[in-house]
Amino acid sequence: MSLADWISALRSTDLSDHEQVKTKPALKILDFFESIEQSGRLQLIYETKNGLRCSKSMRQLAPVNADWMRIWLRQWDF
């Protein structure tokens, strides 16, 4: 499913159906996802220079890797 299709599915949610809304937490930040779609950028870039300057721990972190992602997805039951 593309991002546009997923956003469209979220938009079609019946907001008066509380059970349906409860199962779709992404509705809370739908505006954020729409802004990503409208910008045409599917990859977000985060500025970290202030964090790196202030945090020794952050400076020592390794980039996220495929093994970590597999672990997290398994832990999240994906």
N, CA, C, O and CB atoms as a CASP TS submission, in Angstrom:
PFRMAT TS
TARGET T0000
AUTHOR 0000-0000-0000
METHOD Language model
MODEL 1
PARENT N/A
ATOM      1  N   MET     1       0.860  -1.174   0.000  1.00  0.00           N
ATOM      2  CA  MET     1       0.000   0.000   0.000  1.00  0.00           C
ATOM      3  C   MET     1       0.901   1.230   0.000  1.00  0.00           C
ATOM      4  O   MET     1       1.843   1.322   0.786  1.00  0.00           O
ATOM      5  CB  MET     1      -0.975   0.002   1.233  1.00  0.00           C
ATOM      6  N   SER     2       0.610   2.140  -0.859  1.00  0.00           N
ATOM      7  CA  SER     2       1.403   3.371  -0.929  1.00  0.00           C
ATOM      8  C   SER     2       1.011   4.313   0.218  1.00  0.00           C
ATOM      9  O   SER     2      -0.023   4.137   0.862  1.00  0.00           O
ATOM     10  CB  SER     2       1.205   4.074  -2.305  1.00  0.00           C
ATOM     11  N   LEU     3       1.858   5.305   0.450  1.00  0.00           N
ATOM     12  CA  LEU     3       1.548   6.305   1.475  1.00  0.00           C
ATOM     13  C   LEU     3       0.231   7.006   1.153  1.00  0.00           C
ATOM     14  O   LEU     3      -0.594   7.226   2.040  1.00  0.00           O
ATOM     15  CB  LEU     3       2.690   7.338   1.591  1.00  0.00           C
ATOM     16  N   ALA     4       0.039   7.353  -0.110  1.00  0.00           N
ATOM     17  CA  ALA     4      -1.203   8.038  -0.520  1.00  0.00           C
ATOM     18  C   ALA     4      -2.430   7.170  -0.249  1.00  0.00           C
ATOM     19  O   ALA     4      -3.456   7.662   0.220  1.00  0.00           O
ATOM     20  CB  ALA     4      -1.145   8.407  -2.016  1.00  0.00           C
ATOM     21  N   ASP     5      -2.316   5.879  -0.549  1.00  0.00           N
ATOM     22  CA  ASP     5      -3.449   4.959  -0.295  1.00  0.00           C
ATOM     23  C   ASP     5      -3.731   4.837   1.197  1.00  0.00           C
ATOM     24  O   ASP     5      -4.886   4.830   1.622  1.00  0.00           O
ATOM     25  CB  ASP     5      -3.159   3.559  -0.888  1.00  0.00           C
ATOM     26  N   TRP     6      -2.666   4.740   1.985  1.00  0.00           N
ATOM     27  CA  TRP     6      -2.812   4.608   3.431  1.00  0.00           C
ATOM     28  C   TRP     6      -3.468   5.853   4.019  1.00  0.00           C
ATOM     29  O   TRP     6      -4.356   5.750   4.865  1.00  0.00           O
ATOM     30  CB  TRP     6      -1.445   4.363   4.090  1.00  0.00           C
ATOM     31  N   ILE     7      -3.030   7.032   3.570  1.00  0.00           N
ATOM     32  CA  ILE     7      -3.619   8.289   4.040  1.00  0.00           C
ATOM     33  C   ILE     7      -5.083   8.362   3.630  1.00  0.00           C
ATOM     34  O   ILE     7      -5.933   8.801   4.406  1.00  0.00           O
ATOM     35  CB  ILE     7      -2.841   9.507   3.481  1.00  0.00           C
ATOM     36  N   SER     8      -5.371   7.935   2.418  1.00  0.00           N
ATOM     37  CA  SER     8      -6.759   7.928   1.949  1.00  0.00           C
ATOM     38  C   SER     8      -7.622   7.013   2.818  1.00  0.00           C
ATOM     39  O   SER     8      -8.757   7.357   3.147  1.00  0.00           O
ATOM     40  CB  SER     8      -6.828   7.481   0.476  1.00  0.00           C
ATOM     41  N   ALA     9      -7.091   5.860   3.185  1.00  0.00           N
ATOM     42  CA  ALA     9      -7.825   4.942   4.062  1.00  0.00           C
ATOM     43  C   ALA     9      -8.059   5.574   5.428  1.00  0.00           C
ATOM     44  O   ALA     9      -9.138   5.429   6.002  1.00  0.00           O
ATOM     45  CB  ALA     9      -7.061   3.613   4.217  1.00  0.00           C
ATOM     46  N   LEU    10      -7.052   6.275   5.954  1.00  0.00           N
ATOM     47  CA  LEU    10      -7.234   6.964   7.234  1.00  0.00           C
ATOM     48  C   LEU    10      -8.311   8.035   7.124  1.00  0.00           C
ATOM     49  O   LEU    10      -9.156   8.171   8.008  1.00  0.00           O
ATOM     50  CB  LEU    10      -5.912   7.591   7.702  1.00  0.00           C
ATOM     51  N   ARG    11      -8.272   8.794   6.031  1.00  0.00           N
ATOM     52  CA  ARG    11      -9.264   9.864   5.834  1.00  0.00           C
ATOM     53  C   ARG    11     -10.689   9.323   5.795  1.00  0.00           C
ATOM     54  O   ARG    11     -11.633  10.013   6.181  1.00  0.00           O
ATOM     55  CB  ARG    11      -8.971  10.623   4.542  1.00  0.00           C
ATOM     56  N   SER    12     -10.840   8.081   5.324  1.00  0.00           N
ATOM     57  CA  SER    12     -12.185   7.517   5.191  1.00  0.00           C
ATOM     58  C   SER    12     -12.717   6.932   6.503  1.00  0.00           C
ATOM     59  O   SER    12     -13.827   6.401   6.540  1.00  0.00           O
ATOM     60  CB  SER    12     -12.185   6.442   4.122  1.00  0.00           C
ATOM     61  N   THR    13     -11.943   7.026   7.556  1.00  0.00           N
ATOM     62  CA  THR    13     -12.364   6.512   8.856  1.00  0.00           C
ATOM     63  C   THR    13     -13.570   7.289   9.374  1.00  0.00           C
ATOM     64  O   THR    13     -13.605   8.518   9.319  1.00  0.00           O
ATOM     65  CB  THR    13     -11.205   6.587   9.868  1.00  0.00           C
ATOM     66  N   ASP    14     -14.543   6.562   9.870  1.00  0.00           N
ATOM     67  CA  ASP    14     -15.720   7.180  10.489  1.00  0.00           C
ATOM     68  C   ASP    14     -15.313   7.656  11.882  1.00  0.00           C
ATOM     69  O   ASP    14     -15.195   6.850  12.805  1.00  0.00           O
ATOM     70  CB  ASP    14     -16.937   6.172  10.561  1.00  0.00           C
ATOM     71  N   LEU    15     -15.101   8.953  12.035  1.00  0.00           N
ATOM     72  CA  LEU    15     -14.617   9.506  13.296  1.00  0.00           C
ATOM     73  C   LEU    15     -15.632   9.400  14.427  1.00  0.00           C
ATOM     74  O   LEU    15     -15.279   9.576  15.594  1.00  0.00           O
ATOM     75  CB  LEU    15     -14.237  10.943  13.104  1.00  0.00           C
ATOM     76  N   SER    16     -16.877   9.115  14.096  1.00  0.00           N
ATOM     77  CA  SER    16     -17.880   8.930  15.152  1.00  0.00           C
ATOM     78  C   SER    16     -17.857   7.497  15.704  1.00  0.00           C
ATOM     79  O   SER    16     -18.497   7.204  16.714  1.00  0.00           O
ATOM     80  CB  SER    16     -19.285   9.262  14.614  1.00  0.00           C
ATOM     81  N   ASP    17     -17.114   6.611  15.033  1.00  0.00           N
ATOM     82  CA  ASP    17     -16.978   5.223  15.491  1.00  0.00           C
ATOM     83  C   ASP    17     -15.737   5.142  16.384  1.00  0.00           C
ATOM     84  O   ASP    17     -14.619   5.001  15.890  1.00  0.00           O
ATOM     85  CB  ASP    17     -16.871   4.220  14.272  1.00  0.00           C
ATOM     86  N   HIS    18     -15.940   5.230  17.687  1.00  0.00           N
ATOM     87  CA  HIS    18     -14.831   5.313  18.636  1.00  0.00           C
ATOM     88  C   HIS    18     -13.926   4.082  18.609  1.00  0.00           C
ATOM     89  O   HIS    18     -12.719   4.201  18.821  1.00  0.00           O
ATOM     90  CB  HIS    18     -15.371   5.509  20.029  1.00  0.00           C
ATOM     91  N   GLU    19     -14.489   2.907  18.353  1.00  0.00           N
ATOM     92  CA  GLU    19     -13.669   1.684  18.271  1.00  0.00           C
ATOM     93  C   GLU    19     -12.735   1.755  17.069  1.00  0.00           C
ATOM     94  O   GLU    19     -11.565   1.384  17.169  1.00  0.00           O
ATOM     95  CB  GLU    19     -14.569   0.421  18.175  1.00  0.00           C
ATOM     96  N   GLN    20     -13.239   2.223  15.948  1.00  0.00           N
ATOM     97  CA  GLN    20     -12.425   2.352  14.741  1.00  0.00           C
ATOM     98  C   GLN    20     -11.302   3.375  14.961  1.00  0.00           C
ATOM     99  O   GLN    20     -10.158   3.145  14.569  1.00  0.00           O
ATOM    100  CB  GLN    20     -13.306   2.765  13.536  1.00  0.00           C
ATOM    101  N   VAL    21     -11.635   4.483  15.579  1.00  0.00           N
ATOM    102  CA  VAL    21     -10.645   5.535  15.854  1.00  0.00           C
ATOM    103  C   VAL    21      -9.581   5.015  16.812  1.00  0.00           C
ATOM    104  O   VAL    21      -8.397   5.310  16.645  1.00  0.00           O
ATOM    105  CB  VAL    21     -11.329   6.795  16.444  1.00  0.00           C
ATOM    106  N   LYS    22      -9.994   4.242  17.814  1.00  0.00           N
ATOM    107  CA  LYS    22      -9.062   3.722  18.812  1.00  0.00           C
ATOM    108  C   LYS    22      -8.017   2.799  18.181  1.00  0.00           C
ATOM    109  O   LYS    22      -6.878   2.741  18.645  1.00  0.00           O
ATOM    110  CB  LYS    22      -9.827   2.975  19.905  1.00  0.00           C
ATOM    111  N   THR    23      -8.398   2.085  17.135  1.00  0.00           N
ATOM    112  CA  THR    23      -7.466   1.155  16.493  1.00  0.00           C
ATOM    113  C   THR    23      -6.559   1.821  15.471  1.00  0.00           C
ATOM    114  O   THR    23      -5.715   1.158  14.868  1.00  0.00           O
ATOM    115  CB  THR    23      -8.231   0.051  15.827  1.00  0.00           C
ATOM    116  N   LYS    24      -6.726   3.132  15.268  1.00  0.00           N
ATOM    117  CA  LYS    24      -5.920   3.851  14.270  1.00  0.00           C
ATOM    118  C   LYS    24      -5.284   5.087  14.903  1.00  0.00           C
ATOM    119  O   LYS    24      -5.713   6.209  14.635  1.00  0.00           O
ATOM    120  CB  LYS    24      -6.790   4.258  13.047  1.00  0.00           C
ATOM    121  N   PRO    25      -4.263   4.889  15.744  1.00  0.00           N
ATOM    122  CA  PRO    25      -3.646   6.038  16.418  1.00  0.00           C
ATOM    123  C   PRO    25      -3.022   7.051  15.453  1.00  0.00           C
ATOM    124  O   PRO    25      -2.804   8.204  15.824  1.00  0.00           O
ATOM    125  CB  PRO    25      -2.590   5.550  17.378  1.00  0.00           C
ATOM    126  N   ALA    26      -2.739   6.635  14.241  1.00  0.00           N
ATOM    127  CA  ALA    26      -2.165   7.562  13.257  1.00  0.00           C
ATOM    128  C   ALA    26      -3.117   8.708  12.930  1.00  0.00           C
ATOM    129  O   ALA    26      -2.688   9.745  12.424  1.00  0.00           O
ATOM    130  CB  ALA    26      -1.804   6.814  11.977  1.00  0.00           C
ATOM    131  N   LEU    27      -4.407   8.529  13.216  1.00  0.00           N
ATOM    132  CA  LEU    27      -5.373   9.611  12.975  1.00  0.00           C
ATOM    133  C   LEU    27      -5.015  10.864  13.763  1.00  0.00           C
ATOM    134  O   LEU    27      -5.313  11.979  13.333  1.00  0.00           O
ATOM    135  CB  LEU    27      -6.788   9.154  13.345  1.00  0.00           C
ATOM    136  N   LYS    28      -4.374  10.681  14.918  1.00  0.00           N
ATOM    137  CA  LYS    28      -4.023  11.829  15.763  1.00  0.00           C
ATOM    138  C   LYS    28      -3.038  12.762  15.077  1.00  0.00           C
ATOM    139  O   LYS    28      -3.015  13.963  15.346  1.00  0.00           O
ATOM    140  CB  LYS    28      -3.439  11.352  17.081  1.00  0.00           C
ATOM    141  N   ILE    29      -2.229  12.204  14.194  1.00  0.00           N
ATOM    142  CA  ILE    29      -1.230  13.041  13.501  1.00  0.00           C
ATOM    143  C   ILE    29      -1.393  12.943  11.978  1.00  0.00           C
ATOM    144  O   ILE    29      -0.417  12.996  11.229  1.00  0.00           O
ATOM    145  CB  ILE    29       0.209  12.617  13.909  1.00  0.00           C
ATOM    146  N   LEU    30      -2.633  12.801  11.548  1.00  0.00           N
ATOM    147  CA  LEU    30      -2.926  12.710  10.121  1.00  0.00           C
ATOM    148  C   LEU    30      -2.396  13.921   9.360  1.00  0.00           C
ATOM    149  O   LEU    30      -1.898  13.781   8.243  1.00  0.00           O
ATOM    150  CB  LEU    30      -4.426  12.575   9.900  1.00  0.00           C
ATOM    151  N   ASP    31      -2.498  15.101   9.953  1.00  0.00           N
ATOM    152  CA  ASP    31      -1.976  16.307   9.291  1.00  0.00           C
ATOM    153  C   ASP    31      -0.484  16.169   8.976  1.00  0.00           C
ATOM    154  O   ASP    31      -0.018  16.606   7.923  1.00  0.00           O
ATOM    155  CB  ASP    31      -2.211  17.546  10.175  1.00  0.00           C
ATOM    156  N   PHE    32       0.249  15.562   9.896  1.00  0.00           N
ATOM    157  CA  PHE    32       1.686  15.347   9.686  1.00  0.00           C
ATOM    158  C   PHE    32       1.918  14.454   8.471  1.00  0.00           C
ATOM    159  O   PHE    32       2.745  14.773   7.617  1.00  0.00           O
ATOM    160  CB  PHE    32       2.334  14.718  10.942  1.00  0.00           C
ATOM    161  N   PHE    33       1.193  13.337   8.387  1.00  0.00           N
ATOM    162  CA  PHE    33       1.367  12.425   7.260  1.00  0.00           C
ATOM    163  C   PHE    33       0.950  13.076   5.951  1.00  0.00           C
ATOM    164  O   PHE    33       1.574  12.850   4.915  1.00  0.00           O
ATOM    165  CB  PHE    33       0.568  11.150   7.483  1.00  0.00           C
ATOM    166  N   GLU    34      -0.100  13.882   5.996  1.00  0.00           N
ATOM    167  CA  GLU    34      -0.536  14.595   4.793  1.00  0.00           C
ATOM    168  C   GLU    34       0.539  15.583   4.338  1.00  0.00           C
ATOM    169  O   GLU    34       0.750  15.755   3.137  1.00  0.00           O
ATOM    170  CB  GLU    34      -1.868  15.335   5.053  1.00  0.00           C
ATOM    171  N   SER    35       1.213  16.227   5.278  1.00  0.00           N
ATOM    172  CA  SER    35       2.262  17.180   4.894  1.00  0.00           C
ATOM    173  C   SER    35       3.441  16.468   4.237  1.00  0.00           C
ATOM    174  O   SER    35       4.073  17.015   3.333  1.00  0.00           O
ATOM    175  CB  SER    35       2.744  17.968   6.121  1.00  0.00           C
ATOM    176  N   ILE    36       3.739  15.248   4.689  1.00  0.00           N
ATOM    177  CA  ILE    36       4.792  14.461   4.044  1.00  0.00           C
ATOM    178  C   ILE    36       4.379  14.126   2.615  1.00  0.00           C
ATOM    179  O   ILE    36       5.168  14.262   1.680  1.00  0.00           O
ATOM    180  CB  ILE    36       5.085  13.163   4.846  1.00  0.00           C
ATOM    181  N   GLU    37       3.143  13.690   2.461  1.00  0.00           N
ATOM    182  CA  GLU    37       2.639  13.323   1.139  1.00  0.00           C
ATOM    183  C   GLU    37       2.674  14.531   0.203  1.00  0.00           C
ATOM    184  O   GLU    37       3.097  14.413  -0.948  1.00  0.00           O
ATOM    185  CB  GLU    37       1.202  12.763   1.242  1.00  0.00           C
ATOM    186  N   GLN    38       2.234  15.681   0.690  1.00  0.00           N
ATOM    187  CA  GLN    38       2.171  16.880  -0.143  1.00  0.00           C
ATOM    188  C   GLN    38       3.548  17.400  -0.511  1.00  0.00           C
ATOM    189  O   GLN    38       3.725  17.987  -1.579  1.00  0.00           O
ATOM    190  CB  GLN    38       1.395  17.961   0.563  1.00  0.00           C
ATOM    191  N   SER    39       4.528  17.191   0.364  1.00  0.00           N
ATOM    192  CA  SER    39       5.874  17.670   0.075  1.00  0.00           C
ATOM    193  C   SER    39       6.556  16.819  -0.990  1.00  0.00           C
ATOM    194  O   SER    39       7.528  17.248  -1.611  1.00  0.00           O
ATOM    195  CB  SER    39       6.711  17.683   1.345  1.00  0.00           C
ATOM    196  N   GLY    40       6.038  15.606  -1.195  1.00  0.00           N
ATOM    197  CA  GLY    40       6.663  14.712  -2.163  1.00  0.00           C
ATOM    198  C   GLY    40       7.891  14.010  -1.614  1.00  0.00           C
ATOM    199  O   GLY    40       8.547  13.251  -2.328  1.00  0.00           O
ATOM    200  N   ARG    41       8.206  14.259  -0.353  1.00  0.00           N
ATOM    201  CA  ARG    41       9.372  13.617   0.267  1.00  0.00           C
ATOM    202  C   ARG    41       8.901  12.451   1.103  1.00  0.00           C
ATOM    203  O   ARG    41       8.071  12.609   1.999  1.00  0.00           O
ATOM    204  CB  ARG    41      10.179  14.622   1.136  1.00  0.00           C
ATOM    205  N   LEU    42       9.426  11.293   0.811  1.00  0.00           N
ATOM    206  CA  LEU    42       9.055  10.114   1.587  1.00  0.00           C
ATOM    207  C   LEU    42      10.123   9.777   2.613  1.00  0.00           C
ATOM    208  O   LEU    42       9.968   8.839   3.396  1.00  0.00           O
ATOM    209  CB  LEU    42       8.818   8.921   0.667  1.00  0.00           C
ATOM    210  N   GLN    43      11.204  10.540   2.607  1.00  0.00           N
ATOM    211  CA  GLN    43      12.270  10.319   3.578  1.00  0.00           C
ATOM    212  C   GLN    43      12.416  11.593   4.401  1.00  0.00           C
ATOM    213  O   GLN    43      12.609  12.681   3.858  1.00  0.00           O
ATOM    214  CB  GLN    43      13.621   9.933   2.875  1.00  0.00           C
ATOM    215  N   LEU    44      12.324  11.442   5.702  1.00  0.00           N
ATOM    216  CA  LEU    44      12.481  12.589   6.582  1.00  0.00           C
ATOM    217  C   LEU    44      13.942  12.734   6.978  1.00  0.00           C
ATOM    218  O   LEU    44      14.653  11.743   7.145  1.00  0.00           O
ATOM    219  CB  LEU    44      11.590  12.450   7.830  1.00  0.00           C
ATOM    220  N   ILE    45      14.376  13.966   7.124  1.00  0.00           N
ATOM    221  CA  ILE    45      15.733  14.242   7.573  1.00  0.00           C
ATOM    222  C   ILE    45      15.630  14.970   8.902  1.00  0.00           C
ATOM    223  O   ILE    45      14.964  15.999   9.011  1.00  0.00           O
ATOM    224  CB  ILE    45      16.536  15.081   6.518  1.00  0.00           C
ATOM    225  N   TYR    46      16.288  14.431   9.894  1.00  0.00           N
ATOM    226  CA  TYR    46      16.245  15.022  11.224  1.00  0.00           C
ATOM    227  C   TYR    46      17.553  15.734  11.506  1.00  0.00           C
ATOM    228  O   TYR    46      18.628  15.189  11.256  1.00  0.00           O
ATOM    229  CB  TYR    46      15.969  13.951  12.294  1.00  0.00           C
ATOM    230  N   GLU    47      17.471  16.934  12.018  1.00  0.00           N
ATOM    231  CA  GLU    47      18.639  17.706  12.406  1.00  0.00           C
ATOM    232  C   GLU    47      19.053  17.261  13.801  1.00  0.00           C
ATOM    233  O   GLU    47      18.248  17.298  14.732  1.00  0.00           O
ATOM    234  CB  GLU    47      18.350  19.242  12.360  1.00  0.00           C
ATOM    235  N   THR    48      20.294  16.846  13.947  1.00  0.00           N
ATOM    236  CA  THR    48      20.755  16.306  15.225  1.00  0.00           C
ATOM    237  C   THR    48      21.961  17.043  15.793  1.00  0.00           C
ATOM    238  O   THR    48      22.505  16.627  16.817  1.00  0.00           O
ATOM    239  CB  THR    48      21.093  14.855  15.066  1.00  0.00           C
ATOM    240  N   LYS    49      22.390  18.122  15.158  1.00  0.00           N
ATOM    241  CA  LYS    49      23.639  18.749  15.605  1.00  0.00           C
ATOM    242  C   LYS    49      23.561  19.273  17.036  1.00  0.00           C
ATOM    243  O   LYS    49      24.552  19.194  17.762  1.00  0.00           O
ATOM    244  CB  LYS    49      24.004  19.883  14.675  1.00  0.00           C
ATOM    245  N   ASN    50      22.420  19.805  17.466  1.00  0.00           N
ATOM    246  CA  ASN    50      22.310  20.278  18.857  1.00  0.00           C
ATOM    247  C   ASN    50      22.377  19.108  19.834  1.00  0.00           C
ATOM    248  O   ASN    50      23.035  19.195  20.871  1.00  0.00           O
ATOM    249  CB  ASN    50      20.993  21.062  19.063  1.00  0.00           C
ATOM    250  N   GLY    51      21.710  18.038  19.506  1.00  0.00           N
ATOM    251  CA  GLY    51      21.751  16.856  20.356  1.00  0.00           C
ATOM    252  C   GLY    51      23.158  16.280  20.446  1.00  0.00           C
ATOM    253  O   GLY    51      23.622  15.900  21.522  1.00  0.00           O
ATOM    254  N   LEU    52      23.828  16.221  19.299  1.00  0.00           N
ATOM    255  CA  LEU    52      25.200  15.704  19.287  1.00  0.00           C
ATOM    256  C   LEU    52      26.135  16.591  20.102  1.00  0.00           C
ATOM    257  O   LEU    52      27.020  16.095  20.800  1.00  0.00           O
ATOM    258  CB  LEU    52      25.713  15.589  17.849  1.00  0.00           C
ATOM    259  N   ARG    53      25.940  17.888  20.014  1.00  0.00           N
ATOM    260  CA  ARG    53      26.789  18.828  20.753  1.00  0.00           C
ATOM    261  C   ARG    53      26.599  18.661  22.267  1.00  0.00           C
ATOM    262  O   ARG    53      27.555  18.769  23.034  1.00  0.00           O
ATOM    263  CB  ARG    53      26.474  20.283  20.333  1.00  0.00           C
ATOM    264  N   CYS    54      25.370  18.399  22.681  1.00  0.00           N
ATOM    265  CA  CYS    54      25.039  18.360  24.111  1.00  0.00           C
ATOM    266  C   CYS    54      25.162  16.981  24.745  1.00  0.00           C
ATOM    267  O   CYS    54      25.211  16.876  25.970  1.00  0.00           O
ATOM    268  CB  CYS    54      23.649  18.858  24.311  1.00  0.00           C
ATOM    269  N   SER    55      25.212  15.934  23.951  1.00  0.00           N
ATOM    270  CA  SER    55      25.131  14.590  24.520  1.00  0.00           C
ATOM    271  C   SER    55      26.274  13.693  24.058  1.00  0.00           C
ATOM    272  O   SER    55      26.376  13.345  22.881  1.00  0.00           O
ATOM    273  CB  SER    55      23.809  13.956  24.155  1.00  0.00           C
ATOM    274  N   LYS    56      27.115  13.333  24.995  1.00  0.00           N
ATOM    275  CA  LYS    56      28.201  12.394  24.698  1.00  0.00           C
ATOM    276  C   LYS    56      27.619  11.044  24.265  1.00  0.00           C
ATOM    277  O   LYS    56      28.121  10.416  23.333  1.00  0.00           O
ATOM    278  CB  LYS    56      29.129  12.218  25.935  1.00  0.00           C
ATOM    279  N   SER    57      26.567  10.607  24.946  1.00  0.00           N
ATOM    280  CA  SER    57      25.926   9.328  24.606  1.00  0.00           C
ATOM    281  C   SER    57      25.426   9.337  23.171  1.00  0.00           C
ATOM    282  O   SER    57      25.587   8.357  22.444  1.00  0.00           O
ATOM    283  CB  SER    57      24.760   9.034  25.566  1.00  0.00           C
ATOM    284  N   MET    58      24.828  10.431  22.769  1.00  0.00           N
ATOM    285  CA  MET    58      24.307  10.520  21.407  1.00  0.00           C
ATOM    286  C   MET    58      25.453  10.486  20.387  1.00  0.00           C
ATOM    287  O   MET    58      25.322   9.880  19.323  1.00  0.00           O
ATOM    288  CB  MET    58      23.471  11.808  21.234  1.00  0.00           C
ATOM    289  N   ARG    59      26.550  11.122  20.707  1.00  0.00           N
ATOM    290  CA  ARG    59      27.700  11.122  19.798  1.00  0.00           C
ATOM    291  C   ARG    59      28.265   9.720  19.627  1.00  0.00           C
ATOM    292  O   ARG    59      28.856   9.414  18.591  1.00  0.00           O
ATOM    293  CB  ARG    59      28.791  12.065  20.316  1.00  0.00           C
ATOM    294  N   GLN    60      28.090   8.867  20.625  1.00  0.00           N
ATOM    295  CA  GLN    60      28.647   7.514  20.572  1.00  0.00           C
ATOM    296  C   GLN    60      27.688   6.492  19.964  1.00  0.00           C
ATOM    297  O   GLN    60      28.068   5.340  19.757  1.00  0.00           O
ATOM    298  CB  GLN    60      29.035   7.071  21.958  1.00  0.00           C
ATOM    299  N   LEU    61      26.465   6.893  19.681  1.00  0.00           N
ATOM    300  CA  LEU    61      25.489   5.968  19.105  1.00  0.00           C
ATOM    301  C   LEU    61      25.872   5.565  17.683  1.00  0.00           C
ATOM    302  O   LEU    61      26.337   6.382  16.889  1.00  0.00           O
ATOM    303  CB  LEU    61      24.098   6.597  19.111  1.00  0.00           C
ATOM    304  N   ALA    62      25.666   4.305  17.391  1.00  0.00           N
ATOM    305  CA  ALA    62      25.841   3.822  16.018  1.00  0.00           C
ATOM    306  C   ALA    62      24.538   4.071  15.253  1.00  0.00           C
ATOM    307  O   ALA    62      23.474   4.178  15.863  1.00  0.00           O
ATOM    308  CB  ALA    62      26.230   2.293  15.993  1.00  0.00           C
ATOM    309  N   PRO    63      24.615   4.161  13.940  1.00  0.00           N
ATOM    310  CA  PRO    63      23.372   4.309  13.157  1.00  0.00           C
ATOM    311  C   PRO    63      22.487   3.077  13.317  1.00  0.00           C
ATOM    312  O   PRO    63      22.981   1.977  13.564  1.00  0.00           O
ATOM    313  CB  PRO    63      23.694   4.539  11.657  1.00  0.00           C
ATOM    314  N   VAL    64      21.201   3.264  13.177  1.00  0.00           N
ATOM    315  CA  VAL    64      20.260   2.141  13.195  1.00  0.00           C
ATOM    316  C   VAL    64      20.629   1.209  12.044  1.00  0.00           C
ATOM    317  O   VAL    64      20.947   1.669  10.947  1.00  0.00           O
ATOM    318  CB  VAL    64      18.764   2.633  13.074  1.00  0.00           C
ATOM    319  N   ASN    65      20.589  -0.077  12.289  1.00  0.00           N
ATOM    320  CA  ASN    65      20.959  -1.028  11.239  1.00  0.00           C
ATOM    321  C   ASN    65      19.841  -2.054  11.033  1.00  0.00           C
ATOM    322  O   ASN    65      18.860  -2.089  11.775  1.00  0.00           O
ATOM    323  CB  ASN    65      22.287  -1.742  11.595  1.00  0.00           C
ATOM    324  N   ALA    66      20.016  -2.871  10.022  1.00  0.00           N
ATOM    325  CA  ALA    66      18.985  -3.843   9.645  1.00  0.00           C
ATOM    326  C   ALA    66      18.706  -4.844  10.772  1.00  0.00           C
ATOM    327  O   ALA    66      17.556  -5.230  10.984  1.00  0.00           O
ATOM    328  CB  ALA    66      19.409  -4.592   8.378  1.00  0.00           C
ATOM    329  N   ASP    67      19.749  -5.266  11.494  1.00  0.00           N
ATOM    330  CA  ASP    67      19.538  -6.213  12.601  1.00  0.00           C
ATOM    331  C   ASP    67      18.638  -5.616  13.674  1.00  0.00           C
ATOM    332  O   ASP    67      17.734  -6.288  14.169  1.00  0.00           O
ATOM    333  CB  ASP    67      20.883  -6.625  13.219  1.00  0.00           C
ATOM    334  N   TRP    68      18.877  -4.364  14.036  1.00  0.00           N
ATOM    335  CA  TRP    68      18.032  -3.700  15.034  1.00  0.00           C
ATOM    336  C   TRP    68      16.586  -3.634  14.549  1.00  0.00           C
ATOM    337  O   TRP    68      15.654  -3.896  15.309  1.00  0.00           O
ATOM    338  CB  TRP    68      18.561  -2.280  15.337  1.00  0.00           C
ATOM    339  N   MET    69      16.410  -3.282  13.280  1.00  0.00           N
ATOM    340  CA  MET    69      15.048  -3.181  12.742  1.00  0.00           C
ATOM    341  C   MET    69      14.340  -4.534  12.812  1.00  0.00           C
ATOM    342  O   MET    69      13.166  -4.598  13.176  1.00  0.00           O
ATOM    343  CB  MET    69      15.076  -2.668  11.283  1.00  0.00           C
ATOM    344  N   ARG    70      15.041  -5.613  12.466  1.00  0.00           N
ATOM    345  CA  ARG    70      14.433  -6.954  12.555  1.00  0.00           C
ATOM    346  C   ARG    70      14.007  -7.266  13.990  1.00  0.00           C
ATOM    347  O   ARG    70      12.918  -7.792  14.222  1.00  0.00           O
ATOM    348  CB  ARG    70      15.423  -8.034  12.053  1.00  0.00           C
ATOM    349  N   ILE    71      14.875  -6.935  14.949  1.00  0.00           N
ATOM    350  CA  ILE    71      14.551  -7.168  16.366  1.00  0.00           C
ATOM    351  C   ILE    71      13.311  -6.384  16.767  1.00  0.00           C
ATOM    352  O   ILE    71      12.388  -6.934  17.367  1.00  0.00           O
ATOM    353  CB  ILE    71      15.740  -6.777  17.271  1.00  0.00           C
ATOM    354  N   TRP    72      13.293  -5.094  16.434  1.00  0.00           N
ATOM    355  CA  TRP    72      12.151  -4.250  16.819  1.00  0.00           C
ATOM    356  C   TRP    72      10.865  -4.734  16.168  1.00  0.00           C
ATOM    357  O   TRP    72       9.828  -4.811  16.827  1.00  0.00           O
ATOM    358  CB  TRP    72      12.410  -2.786  16.435  1.00  0.00           C
ATOM    359  N   LEU    73      10.922  -5.059  14.891  1.00  0.00           N
ATOM    360  CA  LEU    73       9.710  -5.531  14.208  1.00  0.00           C
ATOM    361  C   LEU    73       9.211  -6.836  14.824  1.00  0.00           C
ATOM    362  O   LEU    73       8.004  -7.032  14.964  1.00  0.00           O
ATOM    363  CB  LEU    73       9.979  -5.726  12.703  1.00  0.00           C
ATOM    364  N   ARG    74      10.125  -7.724  15.192  1.00  0.00           N
ATOM    365  CA  ARG    74       9.735  -8.972  15.864  1.00  0.00           C
ATOM    366  C   ARG    74       9.107  -8.655  17.228  1.00  0.00           C
ATOM    367  O   ARG    74       8.093  -9.249  17.596  1.00  0.00           O
ATOM    368  CB  ARG    74      10.970  -9.915  16.037  1.00  0.00           C
ATOM    369  N   GLN    75       9.705  -7.722  17.975  1.00  0.00           N
ATOM    370  CA  GLN    75       9.161  -7.367  19.286  1.00  0.00           C
ATOM    371  C   GLN    75       7.781  -6.711  19.171  1.00  0.00           C
ATOM    372  O   GLN    75       6.940  -6.862  20.058  1.00  0.00           O
ATOM    373  CB  GLN    75      10.124  -6.428  20.014  1.00  0.00           C
ATOM    374  N   TRP    76       7.559  -5.999  18.096  1.00  0.00           N
ATOM    375  CA  TRP    76       6.280  -5.327  17.871  1.00  0.00           C
ATOM    376  C   TRP    76       5.268  -6.216  17.173  1.00  0.00           C
ATOM    377  O   TRP    76       4.179  -5.763  16.821  1.00  0.00           O
ATOM    378  CB  TRP    76       6.490  -4.076  17.061  1.00  0.00           C
ATOM    379  N   ASP    77       5.621  -7.494  16.968  1.00  0.00           N
ATOM    380  CA  ASP    77       4.749  -8.475  16.313  1.00  0.00           C
ATOM    381  C   ASP    77       4.395  -8.114  14.885  1.00  0.00           C
ATOM    382  O   ASP    77       3.263  -8.333  14.453  1.00  0.00           O
ATOM    383  CB  ASP    77       3.491  -8.636  17.099  1.00  0.00           C
ATOM    384  N   PHE    78       5.353  -7.562  14.142  1.00  0.00           N
ATOM    385  CA  PHE    78       5.133  -7.291  12.713  1.00  0.00           C
ATOM    386  C   PHE    78       5.646  -8.438  11.903  1.00  0.00           C
ATOM    387  O   PHE    78       5.560  -8.414  10.676  1.00  0.00           O
ATOM    388  CB  PHE    78       5.814  -5.986  12.274  1.00  0.00           C
TER
END
